[in-house]
Structure formats: C-alpha cells, structure tokens
Amino acid sequence: MRDATRVVRAGMPPAEQGEPFHPGPVFAAKFHLAGDPGQVSYSYGRMHNPTWTHFEEALAELEGGPSRVFASGMAAVSAVLGSVLRPGDVLVIPDDGYFTARLLMDGYFTEMGIVIRRAPTTGNAQAALLDGAKLLWIETPSNPGLDVCELSTLIAAAQAKGVLTAVDNTTATVLGQKPLHFGADFSVSSDTKALTGHSDLVMGHVAVRETRWLNAITQWRTRIGAIPGPMEVWLAHRSLATLDVRMERIQANALAIARYLKTRDDVTNVRYPGLPDDPAYPIASRQMTHFGPIVCFELPNKSTAERFFAASKLVAEATSFGGVHTSGERRARWGGDAISEGYIRLSLGIEHADDLIADLEQALNACRE
C-alpha cells in the first residue's frame, strides 16, 4: 500500500455497521479500574488514552516503528534526550539545527553534565565527532538553513561506533523521509508543523526502532506529564488523512516559488532542496520523497525584509511552518542562527502558485520603490 492511501486509513478501526469511520475523542482523567491494574488497557489519563492509541498506531504504520505522541515537538525532543543521556555522556549535534533544541541541549543538558560536540550539517561533518559518543542528533534538512546530510552514511558511522542516532524529521515529515528505514534509533517530529498542517495544534511524536526505547520514552512521558489532550490528538489524526495531498500541492508551490525567486536580481541565496541546482539536491533526491514546505532566500537587509512583509497580501508574517496558509518571517529577529538580517524563511501553503507568484512580485517590487 502506498503512503497516499495509508495516511487516509492508518490507525482507523475496522469499519462497523452504523459506526463512524473515525471514533470521537475519549475524554477521561480516570477509567473504571477494579482489581489488578496490569489487566486493564486504560487506567489513568496521564498514562494512556484510546484516542492516543489510534493516532500512535497510525504514526507507527507510517514511521515503520512504534510511536508515542507528546504535547509538543520540544516535549518529544526532551523525551529522547532525557531517556538516553546521563551525566558524562557525549552528545553530537548539528551547530545549525533548530535553535530551541540547541538551547535545551546547550543549557539544561550541559548543566546536567552532558558533553556537547557540534559540527555543521553539510558534508556529513558530524561523523568525525562520534568516538566515545552516546547519541548523535541529526536534523536534515536543517532549520532554517535547509542543508542536508546523508542519513545512511551518518547512521552507519554511528552504528559502527555503538552510538545511538536520533533524527529530527520535522521539515520532511514522515511522508518525505523515513529515518527508521535508514537505521535511526529515534525519529522525532514537531507535528505542530506540516504533519497536522492547519496551524491550530501544538504536538510532537517520537518513533523508535527498539521496544526498550519505546518503554523508556513512554515512562518519561508518564512521569514528566508531557501529554497531549485527547481533542488535539483526535484533530491531529483527522488532519493526517490529507497530509499527502497537502504536501503534493505545497511541494509544487515551493518549487515554483523557488524557481521564480531565482530569476530576480534583488533576491540572493535561494534555497530549496527540491531545486536541481541546489547544493542539497543530490543527497535530498536520494533520501527524500517530498522536499518540504520551506523556501529560504535573502533580501539586502532588515529594512527591505520588513518592507517585503508589509507589502505582501498573501504571506502571513508568523513563526512556525507547514500550514495550509503561506507564511514567512525574517528569521534573524529571533537571534541564535548564523544568518543575515535579511534572511527570509518562507513556508508555502496550498494556495494557487500563480497567485503567490503575483503577490511576491508586487511585494518585492514595492521594496525597490
């Protein structure tokens, strides 16, 4: 079965006469519990919920390994780091990965005695830092730079040295890239972004290759309490059904916009892994089936970038990405990334490409006036 079909049906119970295809959310803090708790599927709302189970079964089918859903992407990141790392362990990270994840690693986990080594995403540079490490953290494509590394090469290098691997797969989504298939131990995602795709949920998940790590991740979630609400999980499962059709349109829009931006002499450093002349393309085309929603480019300075957003009628100025509405931001306003003041991270939605190009053209032309 192809993923386009699988996302529609994954995690749904068998059809029954007179019953809905997608059972409604189960709202419960506690469940009726008599006798031995080990003999009951559901006992307390911080531990498990039938609505979580349906969505986790769907994610497991798509990821190729058992999954656990979390209250946010950062809760999922924290669960992997907290379950694996102990004082004195070495963590290898990309120095150009998601800023908030780096803040957590460089802050709390460093204070807890974790040794951090860092290298760029490009050139599989992290492979040179694996001796004596406990965990290799990979992000490809990187956010916001859109650089890529070769999963098969890095994961094989880590396995040869007994190092666990975790891949932040947020930008690609499980349809665009399958880390567990390359041998990763953990696939981590902020489902706030393209996976749920309507800019109305905050959620994350972790998928694992081995049951021992599923147990550790589940225990972390239960004890920390980083749990999502059943309504949010139900909505996420509902949204999953349209992931393939959304990503098809989004990728087509992203490619069209990237090609248009490359024609302009007032726009520089256009990046999209799906562009055949992009530095990331040779690797991305081998390991990705969708190239994601993000196109990045540079305008001359902060002022020009702000005028661009003020003039645009279809690009909502917002952080995050992967929604059905096109959005973007001058990413340097947050600090922490090695990018220029005019660096734009654009997230393409599902609008018509011609309308988006027309709007970008008038907004960029307005910046010249």
N, C-alpha and C positions, 0 to 999 in steps of 0.2 A: 504494500500500500504506500502511495506517495504521501509526502508531508501535507500537501494541499488538501488531501482527503482526511488525513489523520487529525489535523488540528480541529476539524469540524466535529469529530466523533470521540476524540481522546477523552477518557475519564468519564464518559457518559454511561449510565447503567443500561442494560438491555431494555429495549422498548417493551412496554407493557400496556395492555389494553386500558384505555381511559386514564393513563398517567402521563404527566408532562415528559418531554424529552430530557429536560434539564431540571432536576428536582430543586425546589426552592431552598434557600439558606436555612440552616438549623441554628437557632439562637438558643444557647444553653450555657449557663455557667456551671451547672451540675446536672448529672444524669442519675436516674434511679439506680442505686448500687447496693445490692444485698449480697452478703457472703464474700467470697474471695474476689478481690478486685482484678486479679490476673485472669479471671474467666469472663470478663466483660470488655467489650470493644471500646466503650466510651464511658469515662467516669467523671472527668472534671475538665472544664473548658480551657484551662491553661495547658493541658496535656494533649488533647486531641479533639477533633470535631468532624462529623461526617462530611461537611462541606469542604473542609481542608482535604479530606481523603480523596474526594472526586478530583479536585484540582491537582493534587500531588500525583495521582495516578496518570493524569493527562501529561503532566510535565515529565514524569518518568518514561512514558512511552516516547515522547519527543526527544528527550535527552539521551536515552539509552542507559539509564541508571536511576535508582530510587532517589526521590527528591523530597525536600521539605520546604514549605513556604514560610516566609518571615514578614514581619511588619514593614520592612523597608529593605532597600538594597544594602544599606550600610549595616543593618542588623544581620543580613546574610554574610557580608564580609567579616563582621566581628565574630560570627559563629565559627567560621573556618579558622581564623587566626586564634581565637580563644580555645578551640578544641585541640589544635595541633601544637601550638607553641608553648614552651616552658622556659623559665629563666636560663640564660646561657645559650639558647638555640640561635641559629643564624637564619635570617630571612632575606632572600634575594628578591628585590623588587625593581620594576622599571622606574627610572627617575622622571619619566614623562607620563605616568599613569594618572588616574583620576585623583584630583587634588585632595578631596576629603578622605579618601582611603589612605593617601600618603600622610595626611595629618594624624590619622589614628595610629598608623604604624610608627611614624617618627616621634609621636607624642607618648600616648599611653603605653604602647608595647615596648618602646625603648626604655621608658621609666620602669617597666616591669622586668628589665634585664635582657630583652631580645636585642641581638646584634643585627643591624641593618646593613646590607650591601646593596648598592644600586648601580644600574647601568642602563643605557638607552634601549628602547625597543628595537630600533633598527640594527641590522647586522647580526641578529641573534647574540648581542653582546653579553647578555646575562649568563650565557653558557660558560664564560671564563671565570665566574664567581661561585661555582657550585661546590667546590671542595669543602667538606665539613658542614654544609648547609642542611637545614631541616626541611625548609619549604621554599619552593620557587613560585613567586607570584607573577603571572603573565597577564598582560592586557593587550589584546590585538583585535581590531585596530585600537590604537591608543586614543585617549580622550584628553585634550582636544586635537592633538596633532595629526591623527589618522595615519600614523606609522604602523607598520605590521612586522611581525616576526614569524618564523616558520615553526608552527606548533610541533610537527613531527620531529624536527631536529632538536628543539629545546627539550621536549619531553623525553626523548630517547637519551639525551645527555644527562638529564636529571635522574632517570631510572638507572642508568649505568653507575651513578654515584650514590644510589639509595636515597635520593631526595624526592620528597612529595611535590606534586605540582597542582596549582590552582589557577584557573583561567577566568578572568573577568570577561564574560561574554556578552555584556550589556549591549554594546553597539551593534553587534552582528545579529543577536537573538539566536535562539535555538534552531530557527529555520535557516539562518545564514551560515552557521558554523557549529560543529558538534565536538566540543573539546574532549568528551569522554571517548569518542571514537578514535581520537589520536593518542589515547592512553593517559589523559589527565586524571588525577585523583578526584578533583573537585571542579565543577562548573558552577560559576557564581553569576548571578544576574540581578540587576535592578529592574524589576518588572514594572516599575513606575514609568519606564520609557516605552519603547516600541512594542514590547510583548503585549501589554494591555492597551496602549496606544490611543487613549482618549483624554489624556491629561486630567484625569479625575481620580486616580488611585495612587497611593504610595505603597509599594510592596516589593519583595525580593524573594529569591529562592536559591537553594543550593542543591545540586545533584551530585551524587558520588558513585564511584566505581565499586567500592567495597562496603559490605554491610557493617563492618566495625566502625567505619567513619559515619555511616548513617546513624548508628546508635549514639555516637558522640555528639553529632550535630543535633539530634533530637533531644538529648539530655541537656545540651546547652540552651536550646530554645525553651524547654520546660522550666529550667531553673532560673534563667535570666528573665523570662516572661516576654520575649520579643515576638509576640504572637499577633497575627492579623485578625481583624474582625470577620465573622462569617459573611456579612453582607459584602465586604470588599473582596473576599475570596470568590464569592459567587459571581460578582461582576467581572472579576478577572477571568474566570473560566468562560463566562459568556463572551468576553472580548476576544479570547484566544481563537475562537472559531473563524474570525475574519483576519487573522494575522497574515496568512499567505496572500490574500487579495490586497490587503493594505500594503504589504511590503512590495508586491509587484508594482503597484502604482507609485509608491514612494521612491523605489529604486529608479523607475523610468523617469520620474520628475528630477531626481537628484542628478542623474546622468545628463539630462537635457540642460539643467541649470549650470552644471559644471562646464559643459561644452560652451554654453553661451558666455559665461564669465571669462573663459579663456580667450574670447575674441576681443575683449575690452583692454585698451591700453592703460586704463586708470585702475585696473584690478590686477593684483600680483599674487603669486604663490597659491594658486587654486589647487586644492587637494580633494580628491575623491578616489578611493581605492578601485572603483569601477572604471575609471578612465584608463584606456590602454597605455597612455603615455605617463601615467602617474608612477612615481617610484615604487609605490606599494603594489602595483598591479600584478607583476609576475608571481609574487607569493600569494596575494589575495585571490587571484583567479584559480589557484590550485586548491586552496583550502576553504574557500567561501562559496556559497551558492547564492547568497544575497549580499550586497555590499553596504547595506545600511542606509540610514536616512540623512547622514551628516555630510555636508559640503563645507569646506573651510576656505577662506580667502582673506586677503589683506587689502585694506584701504590705507591711504598715506599716513593717517594719524587719527588720534582720538576724536578730534572735531569732525573730520569727514565721516567717520563711522557713525557718530551721533546724528549728523545731518541725514545720513542714509536712512537710519531707522525712523527719523521724524518724517521723512518724505514718503516712506513706503506705506501702502494701503493694505497689503495682504500679509506682510510679515509682522507677526506679533512679537514684541520685544519681551522675551521671557527666558529664564534659565530652564534646564532640562531639555529633552528632545524626544523624538519618536512619536509625536502625536499626529492626529489627522489634520491639524491646522499647521501651516507653515509658521515657524517661529525662528528666532535667532537672537544673538546677543554679542555685544562687544566683550569677548571673554576675559580680557585683561582687567575689567572692572573689579573682578574678584581677587586678583593677585594670585601668586603662588605658581603660575605656569610661565615657562620661558617663551613667551610670545610677545608680539609687538602690541602697542596701544591700539592699532587699527585692525587687529585680528578679529575676524567675524566667524562665529560658529553658527551655520545656518542648518536648521532641521527642516527637511522638506516634508510637506503633508500630502494630502491626496487631491488637492485642487487640480484644475487643468493646467498643464505645463505652459500653454500659450499665455494664459492669464498671469501666471507667475513671472514669466519672462518679461511680459509687458510692464508689469509693476516694478520689477527690478530695474528695468531700463529707465523708466521715468525717475525712479528714486536715485539711481546712480547719476543720471544726467543732472538732476537737481543739485547734486553735490558739487558740480562744476561751476554752477552759476554764482 
